[in-house]
Amino acid sequence: MPATLSSTRTRAALRTSARVSVDVLLVLVMLSVALWLMGRMWSVVWPLVVGLLLTTLTWPLARFLRGRGWPPALAASAVTVLFLLVALGVVALIAVPVASQSGELTDGVVEGIQKLREWASGPPLNIGDDQMTKAFDSAVARAQDGLGSMVTAVVTGVSTVVNGVVTAVLALFLMFFFLKDGPKFLPWLARQLPGRLATDVPAVAARSWNTLGAFVRSQAFVGLLDAVLIGLGLWILGVPLVLPLAVLTFVSAFVPIVGALFAGFVAVLIALVSNGLTDALIVLAVIIVVQQLEGNVFQPMIQSRGLGLHAAVVLLAVTLGGSLAGIVGSLLAVPVAAVIAVIWNYVRDQLSDPLQESEADEPHAGAAVAS
């Protein structure tokens, strides 16, 4: 005789499902409101995030100086000034060699364009000078017709640059204050919260801080691997400006997708104008291989070990972050996923029943007594 459904159990299951659905819906509404508020305050949130990332990068040195008896303000000031000097040194390391060889690069660009015209005029394209001139005139006409769009794009670009400068200045000041007063934050936060929150929130914040530091260190290590491998390939091929290109590759590693594309484009362009098309294609192949190794091997392995996340979770987080918020989403996806994992593990530990472990040990204890 086939079994029949129990009406009592069915109603209980439906009530439980409805209750859980309402709870999940309320949580999603709360998260949506929080994300909306964050978007409205993004002009403040983004410098805060950048300041935190810079602080995790510079905090070990500040902690070392404070441990040697330096006053907090003096240690923070010294680390901030040193960070500025290093940043300016990186810019000089890239700009000075490029400026010193700008004449050679310019001649190489002109020569490369001439070679490209000669190649296009021969088989199989057989594009004559008249056709190139007409194409150039057509491009100029289209550029003139789209002057308004170009002005709008320039204004937008200037606005973006200004916003970037403001964000950098705010992040730098925030980094100084974080380095100076950071250790006081968790005790202050504990005094402001009631009951158990005074213990739980500072504990989660401390674990999240350690996770954020692991992310920055892993990203710096991945950028160093990229710089060494690509720089070695450029050096073997005899491409000029190897050191500036390696530094540019390391710095651009902190900006996902666009940073790698920009550094790779610059390296291929310099190889094209200095060494020719064959070496440029080889450089392009080296960059593609290194970027594939970074994205599919190095970065997932290093970040999964440093952040306690599986490599598949890292890949999915970067993909989801990029689809939701572009470059910023790709940059913040992994640390956000790691912080969510920290919160989840902490809540799970707090909700776990310690009696289960003791009950699991009782049969062993009984066997020991019986023996």
C-alpha positions as CSV (number, residue, x, y, z in Angstrom):
1,M,0.0,0.0,0.0
2,P,1.6,3.3,-1.0
3,A,2.3,5.8,1.8
4,T,0.1,8.9,2.0
5,L,1.2,12.4,2.9
6,S,0.5,13.5,6.4
7,S,-1.5,16.7,6.5
8,T,0.0,17.7,9.8
9,R,3.6,17.4,8.6
10,T,2.7,19.1,5.4
11,R,1.2,22.1,7.1
12,A,4.2,22.3,9.5
13,A,6.7,22.2,6.6
14,L,4.8,24.9,4.7
15,R,4.7,27.1,7.9
16,T,8.4,26.6,8.3
17,S,9.2,27.4,4.7
18,A,7.0,30.5,4.8
19,R,8.7,31.7,8.0
20,V,12.2,31.1,6.6
21,S,11.2,32.8,3.3
22,V,10.0,35.9,5.3
23,D,13.2,36.0,7.3
24,V,15.4,35.7,4.2
25,L,13.3,38.4,2.4
26,L,13.8,40.8,5.4
27,V,17.6,40.1,5.3
28,L,17.7,40.8,1.6
29,V,15.7,44.1,2.1
30,M,18.1,45.1,4.8
31,L,21.1,44.4,2.6
32,S,19.6,46.3,-0.3
33,V,19.0,49.3,1.9
34,A,22.6,49.1,3.2
35,L,24.0,48.9,-0.4
36,W,21.8,51.8,-1.5
37,L,23.0,54.0,1.4
38,M,26.6,53.0,0.6
39,G,26.1,54.1,-3.0
40,R,24.7,57.4,-1.9
41,M,27.7,57.9,0.4
42,W,30.3,56.5,-2.1
43,S,32.3,59.8,-2.2
44,V,33.1,59.1,1.4
45,V,33.2,55.3,1.4
46,W,35.7,55.0,-1.4
47,P,38.4,57.2,0.2
48,L,37.8,55.2,3.4
49,V,38.3,51.9,1.6
50,V,41.5,53.1,-0.1
51,G,42.8,54.5,3.2
52,L,42.2,51.1,4.9
53,L,44.0,49.3,2.0
54,L,47.0,51.7,2.3
55,T,47.0,51.3,6.1
56,T,47.2,47.5,5.9
57,L,50.2,48.0,3.6
58,T,52.0,50.4,5.9
59,W,50.9,49.2,9.3
60,P,53.7,46.7,9.9
61,L,56.3,49.4,9.7
62,A,54.3,51.7,11.9
63,R,53.8,48.9,14.4
64,F,57.6,48.2,14.4
65,L,58.3,51.9,15.1
66,R,55.7,52.1,17.9
67,G,57.2,48.9,19.4
68,R,60.6,50.7,19.5
69,G,59.2,53.5,21.6
70,W,58.2,56.0,19.0
71,P,55.2,58.2,19.8
72,P,52.1,57.2,17.7
73,A,52.0,60.6,16.0
74,L,55.7,60.5,15.1
75,A,55.5,57.0,13.8
76,A,52.5,57.7,11.7
77,S,54.1,60.9,10.3
78,A,57.3,59.0,9.4
79,V,55.5,56.2,7.7
80,T,53.3,58.6,5.8
81,V,56.2,60.6,4.6
82,L,58.1,57.5,3.6
83,F,55.1,56.2,1.7
84,L,54.9,59.5,-0.2
85,L,58.6,59.3,-1.0
86,V,58.3,55.7,-2.2
87,A,55.3,56.7,-4.4
88,L,57.1,59.6,-5.9
89,G,60.2,57.4,-6.4
90,V,58.0,54.9,-8.3
91,V,56.7,57.7,-10.5
92,A,60.2,59.0,-11.1
93,L,61.5,55.5,-11.9
94,I,58.9,55.3,-14.6
95,A,58.9,58.8,-15.9
96,V,62.7,59.7,-16.0
97,P,63.9,56.8,-18.2
98,V,60.9,57.3,-20.5
99,A,61.6,61.1,-20.8
100,S,65.3,60.4,-21.4
101,Q,64.5,58.0,-24.3
102,S,61.4,59.9,-25.6
103,G,63.3,61.0,-28.7
104,E,64.2,57.5,-29.6
105,L,60.7,56.3,-28.9
106,T,59.2,59.1,-31.0
107,D,61.5,58.2,-33.9
108,G,60.5,54.5,-33.5
109,V,56.8,55.4,-33.5
110,V,57.2,57.4,-36.8
111,E,59.3,54.5,-38.3
112,G,56.7,52.0,-37.2
113,I,53.9,54.0,-38.8
114,Q,55.9,54.2,-42.0
115,K,56.5,50.5,-42.0
116,L,52.9,49.9,-41.4
117,R,52.0,52.1,-44.4
118,E,54.5,50.2,-46.6
119,W,53.1,46.9,-45.5
120,A,49.5,48.0,-46.1
121,S,50.5,49.3,-49.6
122,G,51.8,45.8,-50.6
123,P,50.1,42.5,-51.1
124,P,47.7,41.2,-50.0
125,L,46.0,44.6,-49.0
126,N,47.4,46.8,-51.8
127,I,46.1,50.0,-50.2
128,G,47.5,53.0,-52.0
129,D,48.5,56.3,-50.6
130,D,45.3,57.9,-52.1
131,Q,43.1,55.5,-50.2
132,M,45.1,56.2,-47.0
133,T,44.7,59.9,-47.5
134,K,41.0,59.6,-48.1
135,A,40.7,57.5,-45.0
136,F,42.6,60.0,-43.0
137,D,40.5,62.9,-44.3
138,S,37.3,60.9,-43.4
139,A,38.6,60.3,-39.9
140,V,39.4,64.0,-39.5
141,A,35.9,64.9,-40.7
142,R,34.3,62.5,-38.3
143,A,36.4,63.9,-35.5
144,Q,35.2,67.4,-36.4
145,D,31.6,66.3,-36.5
146,G,32.0,64.6,-33.1
147,L,33.7,67.6,-31.5
148,G,30.9,68.0,-29.0
149,S,31.2,64.4,-27.9
150,M,34.9,64.9,-27.6
151,V,34.5,67.9,-25.4
152,T,32.1,66.0,-23.2
153,A,34.6,63.2,-23.0
154,V,37.4,65.5,-22.1
155,V,35.3,67.2,-19.4
156,T,34.4,63.8,-18.0
157,G,38.0,62.8,-18.0
158,V,39.1,65.9,-16.2
159,S,36.3,65.4,-13.7
160,T,37.5,61.8,-13.1
161,V,41.1,63.0,-12.7
162,V,40.0,65.6,-10.1
163,N,37.9,63.1,-8.2
164,G,40.9,60.7,-8.2
165,V,43.2,63.4,-6.8
166,V,40.6,64.3,-4.1
167,T,40.2,60.6,-3.3
168,A,44.0,60.1,-3.0
169,V,44.4,63.1,-0.7
170,L,41.6,62.0,1.5
171,A,42.9,58.5,1.6
172,L,46.3,59.7,2.5
173,F,45.0,61.8,5.5
174,L,42.8,58.8,6.6
175,M,45.9,56.5,6.4
176,F,47.7,58.9,8.7
177,F,44.9,58.9,11.3
178,F,44.5,55.2,11.0
179,L,48.2,54.6,11.7
180,K,48.1,57.1,14.6
181,D,44.9,56.2,16.3
182,G,44.0,52.8,14.9
183,P,44.7,50.7,18.0
184,K,42.3,52.9,20.0
185,F,39.4,52.1,17.7
186,L,38.4,48.7,18.9
187,P,38.4,49.6,22.7
188,W,36.4,52.7,21.8
189,L,33.9,50.7,19.7
190,A,33.5,48.2,22.6
191,R,32.6,51.0,25.0
192,Q,29.9,52.3,22.6
193,L,28.1,49.0,22.1
194,P,25.7,47.4,24.6
195,G,25.7,43.9,25.9
196,R,27.2,41.1,23.8
197,L,27.7,43.4,20.8
198,A,30.6,45.0,22.8
199,T,32.4,41.6,22.4
200,D,31.2,40.3,19.1
201,V,31.6,43.4,16.9
202,P,35.2,44.2,17.9
203,A,36.2,40.5,17.5
204,V,34.7,40.4,14.0
205,A,36.4,43.8,13.2
206,A,39.8,42.5,14.3
207,R,39.5,39.3,12.2
208,S,38.4,41.4,9.2
209,W,41.4,43.6,9.6
210,N,43.7,40.6,9.6
211,T,41.9,39.3,6.5
212,L,42.3,42.7,4.7
213,G,46.0,42.7,5.5
214,A,46.3,39.2,4.0
215,F,44.6,40.4,0.8
216,V,46.9,43.4,0.3
217,R,50.0,41.3,0.9
218,S,48.8,38.6,-1.5
219,Q,48.0,41.1,-4.1
220,A,51.5,42.7,-3.7
221,F,53.1,39.3,-4.1
222,V,51.1,38.5,-7.2
223,G,52.1,41.9,-8.7
224,L,55.7,41.1,-7.9
225,L,55.5,37.8,-9.7
226,D,54.0,39.5,-12.8
227,A,56.7,42.2,-12.7
228,V,59.6,39.7,-12.4
229,L,58.3,37.3,-15.1
230,I,57.3,40.0,-17.6
231,G,60.5,42.0,-16.9
232,L,62.6,38.9,-17.4
233,G,60.9,38.3,-20.8
234,L,61.5,41.9,-21.9
235,W,65.2,41.8,-20.7
236,I,65.8,38.6,-22.7
237,L,64.3,40.2,-25.8
238,G,66.4,43.3,-25.3
239,V,63.4,45.7,-25.1
240,P,64.3,49.1,-23.6
241,L,62.9,50.5,-20.4
242,V,62.7,47.1,-18.8
243,L,62.8,48.5,-15.2
244,P,60.1,51.1,-15.7
245,L,57.9,48.6,-17.4
246,A,58.4,46.1,-14.6
247,V,57.5,48.8,-12.0
248,L,54.5,49.8,-14.0
249,T,53.4,46.1,-14.1
250,F,53.8,45.8,-10.4
251,V,51.8,49.0,-9.6
252,S,49.1,48.1,-12.2
253,A,48.5,44.7,-10.5
254,F,46.5,46.5,-7.8
255,V,44.0,47.7,-10.5
256,P,42.4,44.5,-11.9
257,I,41.7,44.1,-15.6
258,V,42.5,47.6,-16.7
259,G,45.8,47.8,-15.0
260,A,47.1,44.6,-16.7
261,L,45.7,45.7,-20.1
262,F,47.4,49.1,-19.8
263,A,50.8,47.7,-18.7
264,G,50.7,45.1,-21.4
265,F,49.7,47.6,-24.1
266,V,52.6,49.9,-23.1
267,A,55.1,47.0,-23.1
268,V,53.9,45.7,-26.5
269,L,54.0,49.3,-28.0
270,I,57.6,49.9,-26.8
271,A,58.7,46.5,-28.1
272,L,57.0,47.3,-31.5
273,V,58.7,50.7,-32.0
274,S,62.1,49.6,-30.7
275,N,62.5,45.9,-31.7
276,G,60.0,45.4,-34.5
277,L,56.9,43.4,-35.1
278,T,58.3,39.9,-34.3
279,D,59.5,40.9,-30.8
280,A,56.3,42.8,-30.2
281,L,54.3,39.6,-30.9
282,I,56.6,37.6,-28.6
283,V,56.1,40.2,-25.8
284,L,52.4,40.0,-26.4
285,A,52.5,36.2,-26.0
286,V,54.6,36.4,-22.9
287,I,52.2,38.9,-21.3
288,I,49.2,36.7,-22.2
289,V,50.8,33.6,-20.7
290,V,51.8,35.4,-17.5
291,Q,48.4,37.0,-17.1
292,Q,46.7,33.6,-17.6
293,L,49.0,32.0,-15.0
294,E,48.3,34.9,-12.7
295,G,44.5,34.8,-13.1
296,N,44.1,31.1,-13.1
297,V,47.0,29.8,-11.0
298,F,49.0,32.3,-8.9
299,Q,46.2,34.6,-7.7
300,P,43.6,32.0,-6.7
301,M,46.3,29.8,-4.9
302,I,47.9,32.7,-3.1
303,Q,44.7,34.4,-2.1
304,S,43.0,31.2,-1.2
305,R,45.8,30.4,1.3
306,G,46.1,33.9,2.7
307,L,42.4,34.6,3.0
308,G,41.1,31.1,3.8
309,L,39.0,31.0,0.6
310,H,38.8,28.2,-2.0
311,A,40.3,29.1,-5.4
312,A,37.0,28.7,-7.0
313,V,35.4,31.1,-4.6
314,V,38.1,33.7,-5.5
315,L,37.4,33.3,-9.2
316,L,33.7,33.5,-8.8
317,A,34.0,36.5,-6.5
318,V,36.1,38.5,-9.0
319,T,33.7,37.6,-11.8
320,L,30.7,38.6,-9.9
321,G,32.3,41.8,-8.6
322,G,33.3,42.8,-12.1
323,S,29.9,42.2,-13.5
324,L,28.2,44.2,-10.7
325,A,30.6,47.2,-10.3
326,G,33.2,47.0,-12.9
327,I,36.8,47.7,-12.0
328,V,36.0,48.8,-8.4
329,G,33.9,45.6,-8.0
330,S,36.8,43.4,-9.2
331,L,39.2,45.2,-6.8
332,L,36.9,44.8,-3.8
333,A,35.3,41.4,-4.6
334,V,37.9,39.2,-2.9
335,P,38.3,41.2,0.3
336,V,34.5,41.5,0.6
337,A,34.1,37.8,0.1
338,A,36.8,37.2,2.7
339,V,35.1,39.5,5.2
340,I,31.8,37.7,4.6
341,A,33.5,34.4,5.3
342,V,35.0,35.8,8.5
343,I,31.5,37.0,9.7
344,W,30.0,33.6,8.7
345,N,32.6,31.6,10.5
346,Y,32.3,33.7,13.6
347,V,28.5,33.5,13.7
348,R,28.7,29.7,13.1
349,D,31.2,29.3,16.0
350,Q,28.9,31.3,18.3
351,L,25.8,29.3,17.3
352,S,27.5,25.9,17.5
353,D,26.4,23.7,20.4
354,P,29.4,22.8,22.5
355,L,27.4,19.8,23.9
356,Q,27.7,18.0,20.6
357,E,31.4,17.6,21.0
358,S,31.2,16.4,24.6
359,E,28.4,14.0,23.7
360,A,30.6,12.6,20.9
361,D,33.3,11.9,23.4
362,E,31.1,10.1,25.9
363,P,31.2,6.7,24.2
364,H,35.0,6.8,24.2
365,A,35.0,7.7,27.9
366,G,32.5,4.9,28.7
367,A,34.7,2.4,26.9
368,A,37.7,3.6,28.8
369,V,35.9,3.2,32.1
370,A,34.7,-0.3,31.1
371,S,38.2,-1.3,30.2
